[in-house]
Amino acid sequence: MKITVLVDDRPGDERCTPEHGLSMHIEFAGQQLLFDFGQTDTFIQNAKILDIDLSEINTVALSHGHYDHANGINQIRNSRIFLHPNCFTPRYSKLSGKDDSMATSREALVQDNQLIETESPLMIGENSYFLTGVPRLFDFEAKDFPTVLADGAVDELIDDSALTFVTPNGLVVISGCAHSGICNTVEYARKITGVAHVHAVVGGFHLRQVDLNTPAVVQYFAELGAKYLLTGHCTCDEACQVLQEQLGSRCHFEVLGAGKSFEI
């Protein structure tokens, strides 16, 4: 399995442009997928630099309807797009009040694509799953929501979704921002697939700060025993440092960056 980071907040390959957001190109068992699209066409430009032909891809997935993951989706054509229907919900920054919604409408996307809107997990390919409707079981997660709805209510981001793959080495779980909680997401992947062993967890872990809940996340990963923990975007530098210090001797821990590629 190969994962190439097309967009991330941090630099990776010096030829590629970083951008606040996330986009990943995934190669698995003869399949190619795109997961998230950043906020501009940067994912396309970086793919060209990395010699990735996006025209060959016809299956893509969106993790949630925040602009920094979704706005680049207006570049997608002739694809199956997996997403939760609430991705189109208007939402606004809790701090600044600015519009943090995805800019592209349902009507615009359906003109050139097949929209597969679901509130429950779906198989998207052989041993590949779109994971949505993540139960929020751990009380140390899913507490920090950055946006509000049009009526001012807290946006609990029920559209938050992930991907999971059943590989010969165990599960690979790929998150966008993990607004449902990264531990909750991994546990749901295990439940839906029936596979207990987790080989890798990749993506944004939504650890925007180190706080009283951070040790519980670290303990979860310590007990999980995954070989790879690869995180970036909404995982802050301080949280990355804690994860490296506490778990770096147990697994391959690395911070994502635009243009980085991982074979796992």
Backbone as CSV, one residue per row, in Angstrom:
resi,resn,N_x,N_y,N_z,CA_x,CA_y,CA_z,C_x,C_y,C_z
1,MET,0.848,-1.195,0.000,0.000,0.000,0.000,0.880,1.241,0.000
2,LYS,0.519,2.200,-0.835,1.299,3.434,-0.914,0.376,4.627,-0.713
3,ILE,0.795,5.532,0.155,0.037,6.750,0.434,0.937,7.938,0.127
4,THR,0.475,8.822,-0.745,1.215,10.032,-1.077,0.411,11.237,-0.626
5,VAL,1.054,12.102,0.127,0.390,13.302,0.650,0.468,14.394,-0.417
6,LEU,-0.666,14.747,-0.974,-0.710,15.800,-1.992,-0.837,17.179,-1.373
7,VAL,-1.537,17.268,-0.240,-1.688,18.532,0.478,-1.558,18.271,1.970
8,ASP,-0.793,19.104,2.629,-0.715,19.124,4.095,-0.214,20.507,4.492
9,ASP,-0.458,20.886,5.740,-0.014,22.186,6.226,1.505,22.322,6.209
10,ARG,2.186,21.220,6.405,3.636,21.246,6.532,4.313,20.871,5.211
11,PRO,5.529,21.388,4.979,6.259,20.993,3.782,6.785,19.573,3.902
12,GLY,6.967,18.928,2.769,7.547,17.589,2.718,8.597,17.558,1.636
13,ASP,8.210,17.185,0.428,9.062,17.300,-0.746,9.197,18.786,-1.079
14,GLU,10.436,19.257,-1.203,10.657,20.692,-1.410,10.080,21.209,-2.725
15,ARG,9.779,20.313,-3.646,9.185,20.730,-4.918,7.700,21.053,-4.787
16,CYS,7.075,20.557,-3.726,5.631,20.675,-3.561,5.243,21.846,-2.668
17,THR,4.060,22.368,-2.894,3.553,23.513,-2.142,2.676,23.041,-0.991
18,PRO,3.003,23.414,0.248,2.098,23.101,1.364,0.892,24.035,1.360
19,GLU,-0.177,23.598,2.001,-1.405,24.391,2.081,-2.170,23.923,3.309
20,HIS,-2.800,24.842,4.004,-3.628,24.441,5.139,-4.765,23.561,4.629
21,GLY,-4.728,22.293,5.002,-5.718,21.332,4.535,-5.079,19.969,4.378
22,LEU,-5.769,19.092,3.675,-5.280,17.726,3.520,-5.812,17.131,2.222
23,SER,-4.958,16.361,1.558,-5.359,15.552,0.410,-4.351,14.423,0.282
24,MET,-4.849,13.203,0.035,-3.969,12.051,-0.086,-4.334,11.200,-1.295
25,HIS,-3.321,10.708,-1.971,-3.463,9.749,-3.061,-3.112,8.378,-2.507
26,ILE,-4.001,7.409,-2.708,-3.854,6.087,-2.105,-3.833,5.030,-3.198
27,GLU,-2.827,4.168,-3.152,-2.743,3.019,-4.052,-2.828,1.751,-3.212
28,PHE,-3.806,0.912,-3.540,-4.026,-0.297,-2.748,-4.672,-1.371,-3.596
29,ALA,-4.034,-2.524,-3.675,-4.603,-3.706,-4.337,-5.132,-3.395,-5.730
30,GLY,-4.334,-2.659,-6.503,-4.733,-2.322,-7.857,-5.699,-1.160,-7.973
31,GLN,-6.087,-0.577,-6.834,-7.001,0.568,-6.827,-6.216,1.862,-6.625
32,GLN,-6.737,2.946,-7.176,-6.243,4.277,-6.865,-7.420,5.112,-6.364
33,LEU,-7.209,5.818,-5.262,-8.258,6.652,-4.693,-7.681,7.999,-4.296
34,LEU,-8.552,8.998,-4.257,-8.221,10.281,-3.659,-9.062,10.456,-2.406
35,PHE,-8.414,10.935,-1.344,-9.127,11.220,-0.099,-8.853,12.662,0.276
36,ASP,-9.875,13.488,0.200,-9.822,14.920,0.483,-9.040,15.665,-0.596
37,PHE,-9.247,17.005,-0.635,-8.841,17.776,-1.802,-8.210,19.125,-1.463
38,GLY,-7.931,19.380,-0.181,-7.401,20.683,0.182,-8.399,21.785,-0.131
39,GLN,-7.892,23.041,-0.190,-8.810,24.169,-0.393,-8.664,24.851,-1.747
40,THR,-7.719,24.407,-2.583,-7.537,24.977,-3.923,-7.197,23.837,-4.882
41,ASP,-6.579,24.169,-6.002,-6.120,23.130,-6.921,-4.688,22.694,-6.624
42,THR,-4.181,23.023,-5.444,-2.808,22.655,-5.083,-2.587,21.149,-5.169
43,PHE,-3.597,20.361,-4.817,-3.427,18.903,-4.873,-3.156,18.436,-6.301
44,ILE,-3.720,19.114,-7.279,-3.487,18.763,-8.682,-2.074,19.158,-9.100
45,GLN,-1.671,20.358,-8.724,-0.331,20.823,-9.090,0.755,19.951,-8.453
46,ASN,0.570,19.597,-7.187,1.551,18.734,-6.518,1.565,17.329,-7.120
47,ALA,0.398,16.832,-7.520,0.337,15.516,-8.157,1.140,15.516,-9.456
48,LYS,1.033,16.586,-10.237,1.801,16.681,-11.475,3.302,16.648,-11.196
49,ILE,3.726,17.378,-10.175,5.144,17.399,-9.809,5.623,16.010,-9.422
50,LEU,4.746,15.244,-8.780,5.089,13.899,-8.288,4.800,12.811,-9.323
51,ASP,4.436,13.216,-10.528,4.144,12.278,-11.625,2.996,11.319,-11.287
52,ILE,1.985,11.839,-10.603,0.773,11.070,-10.336,-0.306,11.536,-11.295
53,ASP,-0.825,10.615,-12.091,-1.833,10.938,-13.092,-3.227,10.812,-12.475
54,LEU,-3.790,11.932,-12.085,-5.097,11.914,-11.429,-6.224,11.572,-12.403
55,SER,-5.982,11.652,-13.684,-7.024,11.337,-14.658,-7.396,9.862,-14.636
56,GLU,-6.536,9.038,-14.061,-6.804,7.606,-13.992,-7.694,7.229,-12.810
57,ILE,-8.006,8.194,-11.964,-8.755,7.916,-10.736,-10.235,8.209,-10.953
58,ASN,-11.093,7.263,-10.568,-12.531,7.502,-10.684,-13.279,7.237,-9.382
59,THR,-12.536,7.057,-8.279,-13.152,6.892,-6.962,-12.480,7.850,-5.986
60,VAL,-13.270,8.716,-5.376,-12.730,9.681,-4.421,-13.655,9.722,-3.206
61,ALA,-13.141,10.252,-2.102,-13.933,10.330,-0.876,-13.615,11.629,-0.145
62,LEU,-14.618,12.164,0.518,-14.483,13.403,1.279,-14.701,13.116,2.758
63,SER,-13.783,13.588,3.586,-13.860,13.286,5.018,-14.914,14.115,5.747
64,HIS,-15.132,15.359,5.317,-16.153,16.216,5.924,-16.214,17.520,5.140
65,GLY,-17.207,18.346,5.459,-17.468,19.517,4.644,-16.797,20.803,5.064
66,HIS,-15.616,20.754,5.675,-14.855,21.966,5.942,-14.065,22.365,4.698
67,TYR,-13.938,23.671,4.480,-13.333,24.198,3.252,-11.925,23.679,2.983
68,ASP,-11.138,23.441,4.054,-9.735,23.076,3.859,-9.558,21.616,3.436
69,HIS,-10.627,20.863,3.457,-10.622,19.493,2.949,-11.457,19.368,1.678
70,ALA,-12.410,20.291,1.495,-13.445,20.097,0.483,-13.398,21.040,-0.711
71,ASN,-12.792,22.213,-0.581,-12.953,23.193,-1.658,-12.299,22.771,-2.969
72,GLY,-11.250,21.965,-2.898,-10.622,21.484,-4.129,-11.467,20.483,-4.889
73,ILE,-12.561,20.029,-4.290,-13.392,19.001,-4.935,-14.049,19.531,-6.217
74,ASN,-14.088,20.844,-6.392,-14.684,21.383,-7.619,-13.848,21.070,-8.857
75,GLN,-12.659,20.503,-8.655,-11.801,20.090,-9.767,-12.104,18.656,-10.237
76,ILE,-12.936,17.935,-9.484,-13.165,16.520,-9.754,-14.224,16.344,-10.843
77,ARG,-13.930,15.425,-11.781,-14.856,15.099,-12.862,-14.912,13.579,-13.046
78,ASN,-16.053,13.093,-13.493,-16.210,11.696,-13.912,-15.785,10.702,-12.837
79,SER,-16.184,10.964,-11.627,-15.779,10.115,-10.503,-16.976,9.740,-9.635
80,ARG,-16.816,8.631,-8.933,-17.715,8.311,-7.821,-17.208,9.069,-6.610
81,ILE,-18.055,9.877,-6.016,-17.661,10.652,-4.838,-18.430,10.127,-3.634
82,PHE,-17.703,9.557,-2.672,-18.308,9.080,-1.436,-18.249,10.201,-0.401
83,LEU,-19.397,10.496,0.206,-19.445,11.543,1.226,-20.726,11.408,2.033
84,HIS,-20.708,12.016,3.206,-21.896,12.083,4.055,-22.766,13.249,3.565
85,PRO,-24.083,13.119,3.556,-24.938,14.201,3.038,-24.775,15.524,3.776
86,ASN,-24.364,15.477,5.047,-24.205,16.721,5.803,-22.951,17.501,5.426
87,CYS,-22.158,16.972,4.498,-20.998,17.733,4.027,-21.402,19.085,3.447
88,PHE,-22.642,19.189,2.960,-23.104,20.426,2.325,-23.718,21.415,3.320
89,THR,-23.658,21.089,4.610,-24.236,21.952,5.647,-23.470,23.270,5.757
90,PRO,-24.139,24.427,5.768,-23.456,25.703,6.022,-22.899,25.721,7.446
91,ARG,-21.652,26.166,7.578,-21.000,26.211,8.903,-20.019,27.368,8.940
92,TYR,-19.789,27.856,10.160,-19.031,29.090,10.320,-18.033,28.942,11.465
93,SER,-16.895,29.595,11.324,-15.865,29.526,12.350,-16.385,30.056,13.685
94,LYS,-16.139,29.296,14.726,-16.562,29.694,16.069,-15.817,30.950,16.520
95,LEU,-14.579,31.118,16.054,-13.748,32.244,16.495,-13.945,33.492,15.653
96,SER,-13.907,33.349,14.332,-13.940,34.520,13.456,-15.295,34.787,12.830
97,GLY,-16.158,33.769,12.792,-17.448,33.906,12.140,-17.399,33.715,10.631
98,LYS,-16.222,33.498,10.070,-16.131,33.359,8.610,-16.738,32.029,8.156
99,ASP,-17.135,31.992,6.901,-17.765,30.808,6.328,-16.712,29.722,6.131
100,ASP,-16.862,28.615,6.833,-15.937,27.487,6.717,-16.561,26.318,5.949
101,SER,-17.698,26.567,5.286,-18.378,25.517,4.537,-17.594,25.156,3.282
102,MET,-17.919,23.993,2.701,-17.380,23.683,1.384,-18.052,24.598,0.358
103,ALA,-17.272,25.044,-0.611,-17.762,26.057,-1.540,-18.611,25.474,-2.662
104,THR,-18.456,24.180,-2.950,-19.140,23.568,-4.085,-20.473,22.974,-3.646
105,SER,-21.506,23.207,-4.414,-22.838,22.715,-4.074,-23.037,21.279,-4.543
106,ARG,-24.044,20.656,-3.973,-24.441,19.313,-4.415,-24.799,19.332,-5.898
107,GLU,-25.520,20.358,-6.317,-25.975,20.457,-7.702,-24.801,20.565,-8.673
108,ALA,-23.765,21.291,-8.281,-22.595,21.432,-9.151,-21.831,20.119,-9.272
109,LEU,-21.685,19.407,-8.164,-20.920,18.161,-8.183,-21.607,17.075,-8.991
110,VAL,-22.925,17.021,-8.905,-23.644,15.922,-9.537,-23.694,16.082,-11.059
111,GLN,-23.363,17.257,-11.563,-23.369,17.466,-13.009,-22.340,16.588,-13.716
112,ASP,-21.195,16.391,-13.081,-20.093,15.671,-13.736,-19.650,14.422,-12.987
113,ASN,-20.360,14.067,-11.921,-19.923,12.956,-11.069,-21.116,12.160,-10.570
114,GLN,-20.812,11.003,-10.020,-21.825,10.200,-9.333,-21.639,10.410,-7.839
115,LEU,-22.595,11.046,-7.197,-22.514,11.261,-5.755,-23.083,10.054,-5.032
116,ILE,-22.307,9.523,-4.110,-22.779,8.430,-3.262,-22.816,8.975,-1.838
117,GLU,-23.992,9.443,-1.447,-24.170,10.046,-0.128,-24.675,8.977,0.834
118,THR,-23.996,8.856,1.956,-24.352,7.798,2.898,-24.110,8.254,4.334
119,GLU,-24.962,7.783,5.230,-24.788,8.036,6.664,-24.257,6.799,7.373
120,SER,-23.976,5.736,6.607,-23.475,4.479,7.161,-22.274,4.019,6.349
121,PRO,-21.409,3.184,6.924,-20.233,2.706,6.197,-20.618,1.956,4.923
122,LEU,-19.772,2.099,3.912,-19.968,1.407,2.643,-18.639,0.833,2.158
123,MET,-18.694,-0.304,1.489,-17.518,-0.829,0.817,-17.344,-0.061,-0.486
124,ILE,-16.141,0.446,-0.729,-15.900,1.221,-1.947,-15.008,0.477,-2.933
125,GLY,-14.491,-0.651,-2.530,-13.642,-1.475,-3.363,-13.280,-2.723,-2.592
126,GLU,-12.475,-3.571,-3.182,-12.091,-4.794,-2.494,-11.306,-4.473,-1.227
127,ASN,-11.833,-4.909,-0.081,-11.196,-4.684,1.219,-10.995,-3.206,1.536
128,SER,-11.849,-2.354,0.980,-11.750,-0.909,1.183,-13.109,-0.369,1.606
129,TYR,-13.120,0.477,2.638,-14.383,0.948,3.203,-14.371,2.458,3.416
130,PHE,-15.512,3.082,3.098,-15.780,4.457,3.503,-16.463,4.373,4.855
131,LEU,-15.861,5.007,5.847,-16.285,4.838,7.235,-16.927,6.129,7.725
132,THR,-18.240,6.120,7.873,-18.934,7.308,8.347,-19.946,6.898,9.417
133,GLY,-20.483,7.895,10.134,-21.363,7.581,11.253,-20.600,7.004,12.426
134,VAL,-19.416,7.542,12.702,-18.535,7.001,13.743,-19.135,7.246,15.133
135,PRO,-19.406,6.197,15.917,-19.903,6.385,17.284,-18.839,7.047,18.160
136,ARG,-19.271,7.936,19.020,-18.333,8.681,19.865,-18.395,8.108,21.274
137,LEU,-17.581,7.100,21.478,-17.651,6.289,22.687,-16.728,6.776,23.797
138,PHE,-15.536,7.235,23.443,-14.564,7.641,24.458,-14.872,9.050,24.952
139,ASP,-14.903,9.226,26.254,-15.285,10.536,26.790,-14.158,11.561,26.727
140,PHE,-12.962,11.148,26.287,-11.855,12.095,26.163,-11.721,12.625,24.729
141,GLU,-12.658,12.262,23.848,-12.586,12.712,22.456,-13.878,13.412,22.038
142,ALA,-13.818,14.007,20.843,-14.978,14.670,20.238,-15.574,15.728,21.168
143,LYS,-14.709,16.590,21.701,-15.150,17.674,22.573,-14.880,19.050,21.967
144,ASP,-13.934,19.115,21.025,-13.447,20.384,20.499,-13.942,20.563,19.063
145,PHE,-15.026,21.313,18.890,-15.600,21.526,17.562,-15.373,22.976,17.140
146,PRO,-14.717,23.205,16.007,-14.299,24.570,15.646,-15.347,25.405,14.929
147,THR,-16.473,24.803,14.530,-17.462,25.567,13.767,-18.846,25.498,14.409
148,VAL,-19.677,26.458,14.010,-21.069,26.497,14.459,-21.972,26.473,13.222
149,LEU,-23.249,26.132,13.443,-24.230,26.095,12.365,-24.858,27.483,12.180
150,ALA,-25.698,27.607,11.176,-26.289,28.909,10.861,-27.086,29.492,12.015
151,ASP,-27.679,28.622,12.862,-28.461,29.105,13.996,-27.620,29.327,15.246
152,GLY,-26.300,29.172,15.120,-25.400,29.385,16.250,-25.128,28.149,17.084
153,ALA,-25.812,27.049,16.803,-25.585,25.804,17.549,-24.219,25.220,17.208
154,VAL,-23.650,24.512,18.168,-22.353,23.871,17.938,-22.474,22.871,16.793
155,ASP,-21.542,22.941,15.874,-21.494,22.015,14.745,-20.721,20.772,15.184
156,GLU,-21.436,19.695,15.453,-20.788,18.478,15.939,-20.234,17.616,14.813
157,LEU,-20.271,18.114,13.608,-19.614,17.497,12.461,-19.960,16.015,12.329
158,ILE,-21.246,15.752,12.233,-21.667,14.358,12.090,-21.304,13.789,10.721
159,ASP,-20.860,14.677,9.805,-20.402,14.200,8.502,-18.974,13.661,8.536
160,ASP,-18.299,13.765,9.666,-16.910,13.299,9.779,-16.784,11.837,9.351
161,SER,-15.851,11.577,8.438,-15.704,10.244,7.842,-14.235,9.904,7.659
162,ALA,-13.965,8.630,7.413,-12.595,8.145,7.245,-12.598,7.027,6.211
163,LEU,-11.431,6.502,5.930,-11.286,5.310,5.103,-10.590,4.233,5.915
164,THR,-10.907,2.985,5.628,-10.151,1.893,6.232,-9.965,0.783,5.211
165,PHE,-8.807,0.138,5.285,-8.408,-0.895,4.335,-7.958,-2.136,5.093
166,VAL,-8.404,-3.287,4.638,-7.975,-4.557,5.215,-6.795,-5.057,4.395
167,THR,-5.609,-5.004,4.982,-4.388,-5.426,4.293,-3.886,-6.728,4.903
168,PRO,-2.949,-7.402,4.254,-2.386,-8.627,4.835,-1.710,-8.405,6.193
169,ASN,-1.313,-7.158,6.472,-0.649,-6.842,7.735,-1.605,-6.341,8.816
170,GLY,-2.870,-6.173,8.455,-3.843,-5.638,9.398,-4.530,-4.411,8.823
171,LEU,-5.295,-3.728,9.637,-6.053,-2.562,9.187,-5.164,-1.337,8.991
172,VAL,-5.461,-0.591,7.943,-4.925,0.759,7.779,-6.112,1.713,7.858
173,VAL,-6.060,2.648,8.791,-7.135,3.617,9.004,-6.613,4.992,8.604
174,ILE,-7.359,5.668,7.717,-6.939,6.976,7.214,-8.017,7.998,7.546
175,SER,-7.655,8.990,8.329,-8.606,10.008,8.767,-8.323,11.331,8.066
176,GLY,-9.361,12.189,8.027,-9.179,13.538,7.527,-8.796,14.458,8.668
177,CYS,-9.760,14.752,9.524,-9.509,15.536,10.742,-9.858,14.762,12.002
178,ALA,-10.550,13.640,11.862,-10.963,12.834,13.019,-11.747,13.670,14.026
179,HIS,-12.711,14.435,13.544,-13.545,15.214,14.465,-14.367,14.312,15.382
180,SER,-14.582,13.078,14.990,-15.275,12.115,15.856,-14.335,11.517,16.906
181,GLY,-13.050,11.850,16.811,-12.040,11.270,17.694,-11.269,10.197,16.960
182,ILE,-9.959,10.294,16.976,-9.151,9.321,16.240,-9.265,7.930,16.848
183,CYS,-9.369,7.832,18.159,-9.518,6.517,18.805,-10.891,5.933,18.486
184,ASN,-11.922,6.769,18.539,-13.264,6.318,18.151,-13.274,5.805,16.712
185,THR,-12.561,6.503,15.829,-12.516,6.125,14.420,-11.856,4.771,14.236
186,VAL,-10.746,4.564,14.916,-10.040,3.278,14.809,-10.912,2.150,15.350
187,GLU,-11.562,2.386,16.472,-12.419,1.345,17.042,-13.580,0.991,16.103
188,TYR,-14.120,1.992,15.430,-15.214,1.720,14.502,-14.716,0.935,13.286
189,ALA,-13.522,1.251,12.837,-12.932,0.496,11.727,-12.786,-0.978,12.110
190,ARG,-12.364,-1.234,13.325,-12.228,-2.623,13.786,-13.596,-3.314,13.829
191,LYS,-14.588,-2.586,14.293,-15.926,-3.171,14.391,-16.511,-3.479,13.008
192,ILE,-16.415,-2.526,12.103,-17.033,-2.681,10.781,-16.347,-3.783,9.969
193,THR,-15.030,-3.869,10.067,-14.298,-4.862,9.272,-14.196,-6.211,9.961
194,GLY,-14.325,-6.232,11.294,-14.112,-7.471,12.043,-12.652,-7.831,12.199
195,VAL,-11.768,-6.877,11.883,-10.321,-7.096,11.994,-9.807,-6.342,13.220
196,ALA,-9.192,-7.055,14.133,-8.760,-6.436,15.388,-7.404,-5.750,15.265
197,HIS,-6.496,-6.348,14.494,-5.128,-5.822,14.445,-5.039,-4.605,13.532
198,VAL,-4.472,-3.525,14.035,-4.306,-2.293,13.274,-2.840,-2.128,12.919
199,HIS,-2.588,-2.026,11.633,-1.213,-1.896,11.135,-0.754,-0.446,11.100
200,ALA,-1.668,0.463,10.708,-1.278,1.868,10.556,-2.470,2.780,10.773
201,VAL,-2.193,3.955,11.334,-3.184,5.028,11.465,-2.554,6.271,10.850
202,VAL,-3.266,6.871,9.883,-2.694,7.935,9.056,-3.681,9.093,8.952
203,GLY,-3.179,10.329,9.024,-4.020,11.493,8.757,-4.044,12.481,9.901
204,GLY,-5.014,13.389,9.866,-5.182,14.343,10.952,-5.834,13.677,12.156
205,PHE,-5.279,13.896,13.326,-5.800,13.281,14.559,-6.621,14.259,15.389
206,HIS,-6.787,15.483,14.913,-7.508,16.547,15.611,-7.007,16.731,17.048
207,LEU,-5.700,16.771,17.176,-5.069,17.120,18.452,-4.519,18.535,18.283
208,ARG,-5.400,19.522,18.443,-5.018,20.903,18.156,-4.235,21.538,19.302
209,GLN,-4.192,20.825,20.422,-3.427,21.297,21.581,-3.135,20.106,22.475
210,VAL,-2.143,20.270,23.319,-1.871,19.266,24.348,-2.643,19.679,25.589
211,ASP,-3.508,18.789,26.074,-4.328,19.116,27.229,-4.489,17.890,28.118
212,LEU,-5.431,17.928,29.029,-5.610,16.843,29.990,-6.070,15.547,29.332
213,ASN,-6.601,15.635,28.110,-7.071,14.438,27.418,-5.983,13.751,26.590
214,THR,-4.892,14.448,26.347,-3.836,13.902,25.504,-3.263,12.583,26.033
215,PRO,-2.999,12.441,27.346,-2.464,11.167,27.829,-3.355,9.962,27.516
216,ALA,-4.658,10.168,27.483,-5.557,9.055,27.173,-5.390,8.612,25.717
217,VAL,-5.184,9.559,24.818,-4.941,9.223,23.413,-3.617,8.481,23.279
218,VAL,-2.597,8.971,23.961,-1.285,8.310,23.931,-1.389,6.890,24.463
219,GLN,-2.117,6.707,25.546,-2.277,5.377,26.129,-3.014,4.445,25.173
220,TYR,-4.016,4.987,24.502,-4.756,4.170,23.518,-3.810,3.668,22.440
221,PHE,-3.007,4.564,21.882,-2.077,4.161,20.826,-1.015,3.201,21.350
222,ALA,-0.579,3.394,22.589,0.412,2.486,23.171,-0.137,1.067,23.248
223,GLU,-1.400,0.950,23.599,-2.024,-0.369,23.708,-2.430,-0.924,22.347
224,LEU,-2.649,-0.044,21.373,-3.086,-0.467,20.048,-2.026,-1.301,19.346
225,GLY,-0.781,-0.868,19.458,0.311,-1.642,18.877,0.454,-1.518,17.375
226,ALA,-0.019,-0.421,16.773,0.142,-0.219,15.333,1.614,-0.020,14.996
227,LYS,2.008,-0.471,13.817,3.403,-0.328,13.384,3.695,1.090,12.907
228,TYR,2.675,1.767,12.337,2.862,3.107,11.795,1.838,4.069,12.385
229,LEU,2.315,5.211,12.835,1.468,6.349,13.181,1.991,7.524,12.371
230,LEU,1.195,7.991,11.425,1.600,9.061,10.517,0.560,10.158,10.607
231,THR,0.930,11.306,11.145,-0.073,12.336,11.401,0.396,13.707,10.952
232,GLY,-0.554,14.593,10.750,-0.226,15.954,10.341,-1.464,16.824,10.383
233,HIS,-1.493,17.849,9.540,-2.603,18.791,9.410,-3.062,19.323,10.760
234,CYS,-4.158,18.792,11.319,-4.743,19.334,12.549,-4.117,18.766,13.817
235,THR,-2.997,18.062,13.694,-2.242,17.607,14.859,-1.112,18.604,15.068
236,CYS,-1.181,19.356,16.170,-0.245,20.460,16.382,1.171,19.950,16.669
237,ASP,2.150,20.846,16.555,3.551,20.474,16.758,3.776,19.894,18.145
238,GLU,3.137,20.497,19.144,3.325,20.019,20.514,2.784,18.604,20.680
239,ALA,1.637,18.320,20.079,1.073,16.971,20.156,1.955,15.975,19.407
240,CYS,2.484,16.390,18.261,3.407,15.525,17.514,4.634,15.193,18.363
241,GLN,5.135,16.180,19.083,6.300,15.957,19.936,5.985,14.967,21.044
242,VAL,4.811,15.094,21.653,4.409,14.154,22.711,4.277,12.739,22.150
243,LEU,3.632,12.614,21.000,3.461,11.298,20.393,4.820,10.683,20.047
244,GLN,5.711,11.498,19.514,7.054,11.002,19.175,7.792,10.535,20.428
245,GLU,7.755,11.343,21.461,8.475,11.010,22.691,7.906,9.780,23.374
246,GLN,6.585,9.658,23.385,5.943,8.574,24.121,5.822,7.274,23.326
247,LEU,5.755,7.401,21.987,5.451,6.220,21.172,6.506,5.905,20.127
248,GLY,7.468,6.802,19.949,8.453,6.634,18.888,9.288,5.377,18.990
249,SER,9.448,4.844,20.190,10.208,3.603,20.362,9.353,2.362,20.097
250,ARG,8.029,2.555,19.997,7.102,1.432,19.804,6.681,1.259,18.344
251,CYS,6.815,2.326,17.558,6.302,2.285,16.189,7.086,3.267,15.334
252,HIS,6.788,3.249,14.049,7.332,4.275,13.158,6.397,5.467,13.237
253,PHE,6.837,6.528,13.887,6.056,7.755,13.979,6.671,8.787,13.041
254,GLU,5.825,9.431,12.249,6.321,10.467,11.341,5.232,11.495,11.108
255,VAL,5.658,12.725,10.903,4.740,13.812,10.618,4.577,13.932,9.102
256,LEU,3.329,14.073,8.649,3.048,14.218,7.232,3.602,15.535,6.695
257,GLY,3.676,15.622,5.389,4.104,16.849,4.726,3.772,16.755,3.258
258,ALA,3.501,17.886,2.620,3.123,17.894,1.206,4.228,17.282,0.350
259,GLY,3.876,16.224,-0.367,4.828,15.538,-1.236,5.459,14.295,-0.646
260,LYS,5.255,14.068,0.646,5.801,12.858,1.260,5.023,11.641,0.788
261,SER,5.723,10.518,0.687,5.111,9.261,0.260,5.505,8.165,1.239
262,PHE,4.558,7.271,1.535,4.783,6.204,2.506,4.328,4.876,1.919
263,GLU,5.182,3.886,1.979,4.799,2.515,1.614,4.695,1.720,2.890
264,ILE,3.483,1.238,3.199,3.254,0.626,4.503,2.572,-0.741,4.342
